[in-house]
Amino acid sequence: MIISIGNDHAGPDYKKAIVKYLELNDHTVINHGTDTFDSVDYPDFGHPVAYDVETNKAEFGIVICGSGNGIAMTANKHQGVRAALCWTKEIASLAREHNNANIISIPARYTSIEQAVEMVHTFLTTEFEGGRHDRRVQKIACK
């Protein structure tokens, strides 16, 4: 699976751990994130991930910033992107099952690295339930 990842200065350590997990599980990673803790602007890293998902260059995306909110808002500006802010594996599971989310947004200042890796695992291994949820997901897109 091809996964696109991007992070701002709050997430270099998170990205490093997540990329290690992904590569150990035979995923290909497209890295758009910063590797330093120097202040940067999260849209500069969220837009490329969302674009990869929007254009099917990547099957899923992972975005990381301090609260997870700003980078999720950025990603959600792209057509066909459903970025879900997750802070537990249960929410990550529901984001996939009920919302067919294709980008997980991780709040680095409110989760541990171990939680983040666990959420990514859950997100990538959970299937969309479809059915009544499909109708709702179709109503998300602006046309």
C-alpha positions in Angstrom: 0.0 0.0 0.0 1.2 3.5 -0.7 0.8 5.9 2.2 1.5 9.7 2.1 2.6 11.3 5.3 3.1 15.0 6.3 3.9 16.8 9.6 4.8 20.1 11.0 7.3 20.8 13.7 5.2 19.1 16.4 5.5 15.7 14.7 9.0 14.7 13.5 9.4 12.0 16.1 5.9 10.7 15.5 6.5 10.6 11.7 9.8 8.7 12.3 8.1 6.0 14.4 5.1 5.8 12.0 7.3 5.5 8.9 9.3 2.8 10.6 6.1 0.9 11.4 4.8 1.3 7.8 8.0 0.2 6.2 8.3 -2.8 8.5 4.8 -3.8 7.2 5.8 -3.5 3.6 4.1 -0.2 2.9 5.6 2.4 0.5 5.8 5.9 2.1 5.7 9.3 0.4 7.2 11.7 2.9 6.1 15.3 2.8 6.9 16.1 6.4 9.6 18.2 8.1 12.4 16.4 10.0 13.1 19.4 12.3 11.5 21.1 15.2 11.9 24.5 13.6 8.6 26.3 13.3 6.9 25.7 10.0 3.3 26.1 8.6 1.2 22.9 8.7 -0.6 23.7 5.4 2.7 23.4 3.6 2.7 19.7 4.6 -1.0 18.9 4.7 -1.8 20.0 1.1 0.7 17.6 -0.5 -0.6 14.6 1.4 -4.2 15.5 0.6 -3.2 16.0 -3.1 -1.6 12.5 -3.1 -4.8 11.0 -1.8 -7.0 13.2 -4.0 -5.2 12.1 -7.2 -4.8 8.5 -6.1 -1.0 8.7 -5.9 -1.5 7.3 -2.4 -4.2 5.1 -1.0 -4.2 6.7 2.4 -2.7 9.7 4.1 -1.4 10.5 7.6 -1.1 14.1 8.8 0.4 15.3 12.1 0.4 18.7 13.8 0.2 19.8 17.4 -3.6 19.6 17.8 -4.4 17.7 14.6 -7.0 20.3 13.8 -5.3 22.7 11.5 -3.7 20.1 9.3 -7.0 18.2 9.1 -8.8 21.3 8.0 -6.2 21.8 5.4 -6.5 18.3 4.0 -10.3 18.5 4.0 -10.2 21.3 1.5 -9.4 18.7 -1.2 -12.1 16.9 -3.2 -12.6 13.3 -2.2 -10.6 13.7 1.0 -12.1 12.7 4.3 -9.5 13.6 7.0 -10.5 12.4 10.5 -9.0 13.8 13.7 -8.3 10.8 15.9 -6.9 10.5 19.4 -7.8 6.9 20.2 -7.7 3.7 18.2 -11.5 3.4 18.7 -12.0 6.8 17.0 -9.6 5.7 14.2 -11.7 2.5 13.7 -15.0 4.4 13.6 -13.5 7.0 11.2 -12.8 4.1 8.7 -16.0 2.0 9.5 -18.5 4.9 9.4 -16.9 7.7 7.5 -14.6 5.9 5.0 -11.9 8.4 6.1 -8.8 8.2 3.9 -6.5 10.5 5.9 -5.9 10.2 9.7 -5.0 13.4 11.5 -2.9 12.9 14.7 -2.6 15.5 17.4 1.0 15.1 18.5 0.6 17.2 21.6 -2.3 15.1 22.9 -1.2 11.5 22.1 1.8 9.4 22.7 4.0 8.0 19.9 2.8 4.5 20.9 -0.8 5.6 20.6 -0.2 7.2 17.3 1.3 4.0 15.8 -1.5 2.0 17.2 -4.1 4.4 15.7 -2.3 4.2 12.3 -2.4 0.4 12.5 -6.1 0.4 13.3 -6.9 3.0 10.6 -5.1 1.0 7.9 -6.6 -2.4 8.8 -10.2 -1.3 9.3 -12.6 -1.6 6.4 -15.5 0.7 5.6 -18.8 -0.8 6.5 -20.8 0.7 3.6 -24.5 0.2 3.8 -26.3 3.1 5.6 -22.9 4.8 6.1 -22.3 5.0 2.3 -25.3 7.2 1.9 -24.0 9.6 4.5 -20.4 9.6 3.1 -21.8 10.5 -0.3 -23.5 13.6 1.3 -20.2 14.9 2.6 -18.9 16.0 -0.8 -19.8 19.4 -2.2 -21.0 19.2 -5.8 
